[in-house]
Amino acid sequence: MAKGNVPIKKVAEVLGKSDLWVREAIYQQRLNIGTCIVGAHGKRSFYVSPQKLYELTGYMYEGSEDDKAN
């Protein structure tokens, strides 16, 4: 299983939801697959666990092509 962060865009695709829906659900702690950190000036940063996404959906995130190049 991939390590690191699953992009919000990929999570939205897997769940059949919008990027905004995924961000808000994680922020409101209604979607328990990651965390949201609120930083300076209200800027939100998201982390989505590949393991938690797999447990919820059965989708195994293998990383992006950019991840594999490094």
Secondary structure per residue as TSV (DSSP state, phi and psi in degrees):
chain	resnum	aa	ss	phi	psi
A	1	M	-	360.0	143.4
A	2	A	-	-65.7	149.8
A	3	K	-	-103.9	161.6
A	4	G	S	102.4	-152.4
A	5	N	-	-109.0	133.7
A	6	V	-	-85.7	127.1
A	7	P	-	-61.9	142.1
A	8	I	H	-56.1	-38.8
A	9	K	H	-59.1	-40.7
A	10	K	H	-69.3	-41.2
A	11	V	H	-60.7	-44.6
A	12	A	H	-60.7	-42.2
A	13	E	H	-62.1	-45.9
A	14	V	H	-63.9	-40.5
A	15	L	H	-84.1	-12.5
A	16	G	T	71.4	32.6
A	17	K	-	-124.0	174.4
A	18	S	-	-83.7	160.5
A	19	D	H	-56.9	-43.6
A	20	L	H	-62.0	-42.8
A	21	W	H	-59.0	-45.6
A	22	V	H	-62.7	-47.4
A	23	R	H	-59.3	-46.9
A	24	E	H	-66.0	-39.4
A	25	A	H	-65.3	-39.5
A	26	I	H	-68.5	-45.7
A	27	Y	H	-58.5	-41.5
A	28	Q	T	-83.8	4.0
A	29	Q	T	59.3	34.8
A	30	R	S	-98.0	-13.8
A	31	L	S	-125.8	103.8
A	32	N	T	-90.7	66.7
A	33	I	T	-125.1	1.6
A	34	G	E	-176.6	-162.6
A	35	T	E	-134.8	160.1
A	36	C	E	-125.6	128.6
A	37	I	E	-110.3	127.8
A	38	V	E	-100.2	117.3
A	39	G	-	-101.5	-156.4
A	40	A	G	-58.2	140.9
A	41	H	G	61.4	22.8
A	42	G	G	77.7	8.3
A	43	K	-	-67.3	130.1
A	44	R	E	-101.3	137.1
A	45	S	E	-121.9	138.1
A	46	F	E	-118.3	143.8
A	47	Y	E	-125.9	129.4
A	48	V	E	-118.9	124.9
A	49	S	-	-77.5	126.1
A	50	P	H	-59.5	-37.1
A	51	Q	H	-65.3	-46.0
A	52	K	H	-67.1	-36.8
A	53	L	H	-63.4	-41.9
A	54	Y	H	-62.5	-44.9
A	55	E	H	-61.7	-36.0
A	56	L	H	-78.0	-40.5
A	57	T	H	-117.5	-19.8
A	58	G	-	84.1	1.0
A	59	Y	-	-86.3	124.6
A	60	M	-	-99.7	110.4
A	61	Y	-	-77.1	124.0
A	62	E	-	-101.3	3.0
A	63	G	-	95.1	163.8
A	64	S	-	-90.6	169.5
A	65	E	H	-61.4	-33.4
A	66	D	H	-64.5	-38.5
A	67	D	H	-63.1	-40.6
A	68	K	H	-70.6	-26.4
A	69	A	H	-73.4	-23.3
A	70	N	-	-88.4	360.0
